[in-house]
Amino acid sequence: MKVSVYDTYVTRKDGEQMHFDILVPDHEKDIDKIYQFGKNYIKTKGQDGQVLASKECNFCHIQEATSDVQNDIKLKGFSIVEMKNCN
């Protein structure tokens, strides 16, 4: 399975910047839906209400999905790869 990777940065409530990737099937083009996936994720991190839009979330590239990513997508429609300051 090929996935589109959206490089995402969100300023946390404490001023630190979260960096994570949102991975979706490569055929998913509904950017509002992709932003909602990111908003759902940041809510789980206690960052509900923080800005996530085109300035914070941009298409980066397409890659082959790992089995873990494929399982996430089957369950939730997306997967998150945490990069920095996500905890």
PLY file of the C-alpha trace (Angstrom):
ply
format ascii 1.0
element vertex 87
property float x
property float y
property float z
element edge 86
property int vertex1
property int vertex2
end_header
0.00 0.00 0.00
1.27 3.45 -0.88
0.60 6.33 1.52
0.77 10.10 1.25
2.79 11.73 4.00
1.73 15.11 5.37
4.48 16.86 7.33
2.75 18.59 10.24
3.81 21.14 12.85
1.52 22.34 15.65
2.39 24.83 18.37
1.47 23.26 21.70
-0.24 25.19 24.48
3.13 25.50 26.26
4.69 27.13 23.18
6.75 24.10 22.11
6.31 22.86 18.56
4.98 19.36 17.90
6.20 17.68 14.72
4.43 14.62 13.35
3.46 13.08 10.04
-0.09 12.19 9.05
-0.13 9.17 6.73
-3.17 8.42 4.58
-3.81 6.16 1.57
-2.29 7.83 -1.50
-5.73 8.10 -3.11
-7.07 10.23 -0.19
-7.19 13.82 -1.46
-9.77 15.42 0.87
-7.53 17.88 2.71
-10.24 18.81 5.23
-10.52 15.14 6.17
-6.73 14.91 6.53
-6.70 18.02 8.76
-9.44 16.42 10.87
-7.27 13.33 11.35
-4.52 15.63 12.66
-6.95 17.50 14.92
-8.21 14.21 16.34
-4.62 13.20 17.05
-3.64 16.45 18.79
-6.78 16.21 20.90
-5.49 12.87 22.25
-2.33 14.73 23.27
-4.22 17.36 25.30
-3.75 20.00 22.60
-7.38 20.38 21.51
-8.05 23.75 19.88
-4.53 24.32 18.58
-4.29 25.49 14.96
-3.81 22.88 12.24
-4.33 24.00 8.64
-2.39 24.47 5.39
0.40 26.49 7.05
0.95 23.69 9.59
0.26 20.61 7.46
1.66 20.07 3.96
1.92 17.16 1.57
5.51 15.89 1.63
5.83 12.65 -0.37
4.44 9.19 -1.14
6.00 6.04 0.33
5.32 2.36 0.90
3.41 1.74 4.14
4.78 -0.53 6.85
2.49 -3.23 8.22
1.84 -1.13 11.37
0.81 1.86 9.24
-1.42 -0.35 7.10
-3.13 -1.69 10.23
-3.70 1.85 11.58
-5.21 2.92 8.27
-7.52 -0.10 8.19
-8.72 0.71 11.73
-8.81 4.54 11.70
-8.31 5.70 8.11
-4.93 7.26 8.95
-1.70 6.76 10.85
0.53 9.13 12.80
4.32 9.06 13.00
5.49 11.12 15.97
8.68 13.06 15.28
9.26 15.67 18.01
7.57 17.01 21.19
4.49 14.79 20.83
4.41 13.58 24.44
0 1
1 2
2 3
3 4
4 5
5 6
6 7
7 8
8 9
9 10
10 11
11 12
12 13
13 14
14 15
15 16
16 17
17 18
18 19
19 20
20 21
21 22
22 23
23 24
24 25
25 26
26 27
27 28
28 29
29 30
30 31
31 32
32 33
33 34
34 35
35 36
36 37
37 38
38 39
39 40
40 41
41 42
42 43
43 44
44 45
45 46
46 47
47 48
48 49
49 50
50 51
51 52
52 53
53 54
54 55
55 56
56 57
57 58
58 59
59 60
60 61
61 62
62 63
63 64
64 65
65 66
66 67
67 68
68 69
69 70
70 71
71 72
72 73
73 74
74 75
75 76
76 77
77 78
78 79
79 80
80 81
81 82
82 83
83 84
84 85
85 86
